[in-house]
Amino acid sequence: MNSNLPSPVSGGSEMENSREENPSFSSDLELWKGFKSGNNSAFILIYERFFDSLYSYGLRINSNEELVKDAIHDVFLDLKNSSKSIGDTDSIKFYLFKCLKRRIYKELKMWTNLKQELASQDSFEITFSHEQTLIDKQIDLEMSQKINAAITALSPRKREAIYYVYFEGMSYRQVSELMELSDSKSARDLVYKALKCLRESLAFLPLFFTEFPH
């Protein structure tokens, strides 16, 4: 792969220098505007900050690691080439998630029937990690396994919705855009249905899922 993008895993001097030269950005919007104004350090910071999240997210859409890496590369290359024309955003992760999902779908060349495939396959895996179980001290390993089993039993669409909300902290409006739902209410209804299924499976709802987004 030939590009001028930094490597997310290398400890090269370009990244080290970017950290030293990076000005302080107090918000996503400020960081984004810095990137749009041509600040290369801002661009590298965005790449470093969000690569891991994008990679993890991409693998939930498609398990082909090389395809996901190539799609992320293309997303950032497109950003760099169109920095003067793109609009502002106050949530860089949300913006990048949208770009990556679109890019992966395009790479798969399955625009027409991909939604059907995602709905019918056992896709979009979520694992309730040990760190997350510590939110509720009463949840032991056995209960954590039961929670994961209940999450796995959800439909892929329900898993995707609660992933965005509870694992990525996105709003219902953002969920509706990422999942191409009609509006925020549709996203909220989908999340509530997922939580209802979890509650019925477990006979309780873990604290992790009791804080509702805006």
C-alpha positions in Angstrom: 0.0 0.0 0.0 1.6 3.2 -1.1 0.7 6.5 0.6 1.9 9.2 2.8 -0.3 8.2 5.7 1.4 7.5 9.1 1.5 4.0 10.4 -0.8 3.5 13.4 1.5 0.9 14.9 5.0 2.3 14.2 6.9 4.3 16.6 8.4 6.4 13.8 9.8 9.9 14.1 6.9 11.4 12.2 4.4 10.4 14.9 6.8 11.4 17.7 7.4 14.8 16.1 3.7 15.3 15.6 3.0 14.7 19.3 5.7 17.3 20.2 4.4 19.8 17.7 0.6 19.3 18.2 -1.1 22.3 19.6 -3.7 21.9 22.2 -7.2 21.2 20.7 -10.0 21.6 23.2 -12.7 19.9 21.2 -13.4 17.7 18.2 -14.6 20.8 16.3 -11.3 22.7 17.0 -9.2 19.7 16.0 -11.3 19.2 12.8 -10.9 22.9 11.9 -7.2 22.6 12.5 -7.0 19.7 10.1 -9.1 21.6 7.5 -6.9 24.6 7.7 -3.9 22.5 6.6 -2.4 21.6 9.9 -0.7 18.3 9.3 -0.2 17.7 13.0 -4.0 17.8 13.4 -4.4 15.3 10.6 -1.9 12.9 12.2 -3.5 13.3 15.6 -6.9 12.4 14.2 -5.4 9.4 12.5 -3.7 8.2 15.7 -6.6 8.9 17.9 -9.3 7.1 15.9 -7.5 4.3 14.0 -8.0 1.7 16.6 -11.7 2.5 17.0 -12.2 2.4 13.3 -10.4 -0.9 12.9 -12.5 -2.5 15.7 -15.7 -1.1 14.1 -14.7 -2.2 10.6 -14.2 -5.7 11.7 -17.7 -5.8 13.1 -19.0 -5.0 9.6 -16.7 -7.4 7.8 -14.1 -9.8 9.2 -11.6 -9.4 6.4 -8.7 -7.6 8.1 -7.0 -6.5 4.9 -10.2 -5.1 3.4 -10.9 -3.1 6.6 -7.3 -1.7 6.7 -7.5 -0.7 3.1 -10.9 0.9 3.7 -9.5 2.9 6.6 -6.6 3.9 4.5 -8.9 5.1 1.7 -11.0 7.1 4.2 -8.1 9.0 5.5 -6.7 9.5 2.0 -10.0 10.9 0.8 -10.1 13.2 3.9 -6.6 14.5 3.1 -7.5 15.2 -0.5 -10.8 16.9 0.2 -9.9 18.8 3.4 -10.7 22.2 1.8 -14.2 21.2 0.8 -15.6 19.0 3.6 -17.9 20.5 6.2 -17.4 20.9 10.0 -18.2 18.2 12.6 -18.3 18.2 16.3 -17.9 14.4 16.5 -15.0 13.2 14.5 -15.5 9.5 15.4 -19.1 9.7 14.1 -18.0 11.3 10.9 -15.3 8.7 10.4 -17.6 5.8 11.2 -20.0 7.0 8.5 -17.2 7.2 6.0 -15.8 3.8 6.9 -19.1 2.0 6.7 -19.8 3.6 3.3 -16.3 2.7 2.1 -16.6 -1.0 3.2 -19.9 -1.3 1.5 -18.5 0.1 -1.6 -15.5 -2.2 -1.5 -17.8 -5.2 -1.1 -19.7 -4.0 -4.2 -22.9 -5.1 -2.5 -24.9 -1.9 -2.2 -28.2 -3.4 -3.2 -28.4 -6.5 -1.0 -25.9 -5.9 1.8 -28.6 -4.8 4.3 -30.4 -8.1 3.8 -27.2 -10.0 4.3 -26.3 -8.1 7.5 -29.8 -8.7 8.8 -29.7 -12.5 8.1 -26.2 -13.3 9.1 -24.7 -13.6 12.6 -22.8 -10.3 12.2 -21.8 -7.4 14.4 -20.4 -9.2 17.4 -20.2 -7.5 20.8 -18.4 -8.7 23.8 -19.1 -7.4 27.3 -15.6 -7.1 28.6 -14.2 -7.6 32.0 -13.6 -3.9 32.4 -17.2 -3.1 31.6 -18.4 -5.7 34.2 -16.5 -3.8 36.8 -19.1 -1.0 36.5 -21.3 -3.2 38.5 -19.3 -5.0 41.3 -22.0 -7.6 41.6 -21.4 -9.0 38.2 -19.1 -12.0 38.4 -17.5 -14.0 35.5 -20.5 -16.4 35.3 -22.9 -13.5 35.0 -20.7 -11.7 32.5 -20.9 -14.9 30.3 -24.7 -14.8 30.6 -24.7 -11.2 29.5 -22.6 -12.0 26.5 -24.9 -14.9 25.6 -27.9 -12.6 25.8 -26.2 -10.0 23.6 -25.3 -12.7 21.1 -28.9 -13.8 21.0 -30.0 -10.4 19.8 -30.6 -9.8 16.1 -27.6 -8.2 14.3 -29.5 -4.9 14.0 -30.3 -4.7 17.7 -26.7 -5.5 18.5 -25.5 -2.8 16.1 -27.8 -0.3 17.7 -26.8 -0.9 21.3 -23.1 -1.0 20.2 -23.4 2.6 18.9 -25.2 3.8 21.9 -23.6 2.0 24.9 -20.1 1.1 23.6 -19.4 4.2 21.4 -21.5 6.7 23.2 -23.5 8.0 20.2 -26.8 9.8 20.2 -30.0 8.4 18.7 -29.7 10.9 15.9 -26.2 9.5 15.0 -27.5 6.0 15.3 -30.3 6.7 12.9 -27.8 8.1 10.3 -25.4 5.3 10.6 -28.1 2.7 10.3 -30.1 4.6 7.8 -33.2 4.7 9.9 -36.0 7.2 9.3 -35.4 9.4 12.4 -34.1 9.5 16.0 -37.3 7.9 17.3 -36.7 4.8 15.1 -33.3 4.5 16.6 -34.6 4.9 20.1 -37.3 2.3 19.5 -34.7 -0.2 18.2 -32.5 0.3 21.3 -35.5 -0.1 23.6 -36.4 -3.3 21.9 -32.9 -4.6 22.3 -32.9 -3.7 26.0 -36.2 -5.3 26.5 -34.9 -8.5 25.0 -31.8 -8.4 27.3 -34.0 -7.8 30.3 -36.2 -10.8 29.4 -33.2 -13.0 28.8 -31.4 -12.1 32.0 -34.4 -11.2 34.3 -32.6 -7.9 35.0 -30.8 -5.2 33.1 -27.0 -4.6 33.9 -26.2 -1.1 35.1 -24.1 -0.7 32.0 -27.3 -0.5 30.0 -29.4 1.6 32.3 -28.0 5.1 31.4 -30.0 6.3 28.4 -28.4 8.6 25.8 -29.8 11.8 24.4 
